[in-house]
Amino acid sequence: MIWQSAIDFFSFKDPNVVYVLAGIIFINSSSALVGTFAYLRKRSLLADAVSHALLPGICLGFLFAGEKNMPALITGAFITGWISIYLIDLIVRKSRIKQDAAIAMVIAFFFAIGIVLLTYIQKHGNGNQAGLDHFLFGQAAAISKNDVWLFAVVFVVILLAVLLLYKNLVILSFNPDFAQSVGIPVRFIEFFLTSLTVLAIAIGIQALGVILISALIITPTATARMWTHHLKKMIVIAILISVFSGIAGAFVSYTRAQMPTGPWVVVILSFITFVSVVMAPKGLLRKFIVRRKNENKINDENILKTIFELKGFSEKEKMLVFSTVELTEKRLFDTKKLDAGLRRLIRRNLIQHKGNEFELTTTGKKEAARIIKLHRLWEQYLLKRTSIDTDHVHSGAEAIEHIITPEIEKELEKELGIEGIPEDDY
Amino acid sequence: MKQDIHAIEVHNLTVSYDGKPVLWDIDFNLDSGQIIGIIGPNGSGKTTSLKAIMGLLKPASGFVKIFGKSLDEVRDRVAYVPQRESVDWDFPASVLDVVLMGRSKSQNLFRRANKTDIGIALQSIEKVGLTEFKNRQISQLSGGQQQRVFIARALAQQADLYLMDEPFVGVDAATESAILELLREMKSNGKTVLIIHHDLQTVSDYFDYLVLLNTRLIAKGTPPEVLTRENLSNAYGGQLTLLSKIVDLIRQNEFPVREKGFDL
């Protein structure tokens, strides 16, 4: 059943599917493009306000045209969208209300008016209002051939604007004062950029709905930011994420008739965001792996150190034999961690089995001596350079011995004038 | 360099925020080829004065001339270095990206950076000693390095007049002396540098000329002329309580800062 719909959907037998896909590609690319700059300029919330403010405009456009005429609806949406931005700005400038509060108030106000108008149209409609309620949650299947052309034009305008003005948009987003100081027409470009943002949201509301379209402005960019520090790559990743979610959401809504598109697109988009939080270069997964690696390193080096402390430096010829009982008596090891650590040390050929016990190999002995040396070097350094009591230097060196690199080791030796393992132990 | 034309002429400048005058009847002329310091306590209008000179704030009255002309006529000869904290350094850009911004002019809005621009940007990066970091993301730089990125961006503008807002804040001693060295080199090439500075310990070493502000102009002149006990106590010592009382009154009563018809 689902496979049959998948084949229907992706074989493009149904011409409507082609319109839906093309429409989604134009809508989602447009919103990701303008969204990048909304995000960089920290205007994310404003996009939310605008999208809600488009609903009354759409209703007015419908009332004006008397039918679901896309250019009329988008014109209406564009006008009320801009009014909402102006209103927020006005409230912030002329009253004591701050921007976050102003945005919240304006969102609610415009959405309320939109619902009032929508209800009015549905009660007094002549049958032409069919599909107007799709503007709440979106129905990608409603995209028609003519809509696709309109969306294509908007996309091309936005793409050209971003390409032509790219340098200025970047400077403006990073440092508006500087942009103005070098003579970039900041006010005009801001006005233009805001207009493009309103336009991008306006063409998306039929497919995604007024309530959720703002996710298309913000989420793809915010997610892409986790993957790269390069602005151009970030824009491309944002567009790819957005278009993928759009197509996937449209597919789900196509196979399950009556399913609104907007929620599915946003669910898929948010899932990608969640995956990115975990998997991205500085994500949770990497943090987890790094922490595990550090814990293991500290654990293993502590085992080696303890063996050395047990057996001392004197038995030069003999291989050093030890048992786990001896180790736990000398230092409080977690048995599980100790066993895991011993297994890793065997794999690294630093220790080997000897009957029921273990013995340190020659390389293992070198490694253990190195850690003892770093520990004592750091103790010496702390004593020389800081005012620390001798009974505190040991704990101070306990963590640091695991992180000192060979370069720092050389510098320490040079600075302290010590060669080999320092005699003093604290 | 003609001596009769000042690098900056600030004439009777008043700037208000929210009806409250932050700068009041400020008048000074600054000659070119000097390193000039603007000093004064916190909230004394130092940043405001720089922004007003740079045309970023509209004055309530008065005017600013740069090299005897309006800013728009000489914009390419002026470079502005905002406070480091005024931008979000987590912005996705490299050192070179930011320094290249200095090559943007009102005449080349649609032109991409060309080889000349990149060459100049790289030279500027070298001058501030950041060559090995040129492709580093700006979020991964230390505060002092970020400050040097801003200075490199200004150098890339190849201006004659540099306006810098607190370039020594958050900068370590070595970087501070490196920046100062650079400023002195710029001065010896006939450039004019106007710097907002807050560390009174170093002003006499750093600057040829000083402007001491506290909403009003308290003093101007060479460091020995300005750094007198009386001037400093006027600016820093709370001696101007009457003035600040008037400022508060003006804001509370939404009173105009000056009467109509007395604009200049």
Contacts between the chains, C-beta under 8 A, distances in Angstrom:
chain1	res1	chain2	res2	distance
A	40	B	91	6.7
A	40	B	92	7.8
A	42	B	88	7.6
A	164	B	110	5.7
A	165	B	109	7.6
A	165	B	110	7.7
A	167	B	104	6.2
A	167	B	109	7.6
A	167	B	112	6.8
A	167	B	113	7.5
A	168	B	104	7.3
A	168	B	109	5.9
A	170	B	93	7.3
A	170	B	97	7.7
A	170	B	101	7.6
A	171	B	101	5.0
A	171	B	104	6.0
A	173	B	91	7.4
A	174	B	87	6.0
A	174	B	88	7.9
A	174	B	91	4.9
A	174	B	93	6.5
A	174	B	98	7.3
A	174	B	101	7.3
A	175	B	82	6.6
A	175	B	86	7.3
A	175	B	87	4.8
A	175	B	101	7.5
A	177	B	51	7.3
A	177	B	54	7.8
A	177	B	56	5.5
A	177	B	80	7.4
A	177	B	82	5.2
A	177	B	86	6.7
A	178	B	80	6.3
A	178	B	82	6.0
A	178	B	101	6.9
A	178	B	153	7.8
A	179	B	104	7.9
A	180	B	54	8.0
A	180	B	55	7.4
A	180	B	56	5.8
A	181	B	54	5.1
A	181	B	55	7.5
A	181	B	56	6.7
A	181	B	75	7.9
A	181	B	78	7.5
A	181	B	79	8.0
A	181	B	80	4.0
A	182	B	75	7.2
A	182	B	80	8.0
A	182	B	101	7.8
A	182	B	102	7.8
A	182	B	104	5.1
A	182	B	105	6.1
A	182	B	106	7.0
A	182	B	157	7.3
A	183	B	72	7.6
A	183	B	75	4.9
A	183	B	76	7.9
A	183	B	105	6.3
A	183	B	106	3.0
A	184	B	104	6.7
A	184	B	106	6.9
A	184	B	109	6.7
A	185	B	106	7.8
A	185	B	109	7.9
A	225	B	92	6.8
A	228	B	92	7.1
A	229	B	92	5.1
A	229	B	94	7.7
A	229	B	137	4.3
A	229	B	139	7.3
A	230	B	92	6.3
A	231	B	92	4.5
A	231	B	93	6.5
A	231	B	97	7.8
A	234	B	92	5.6
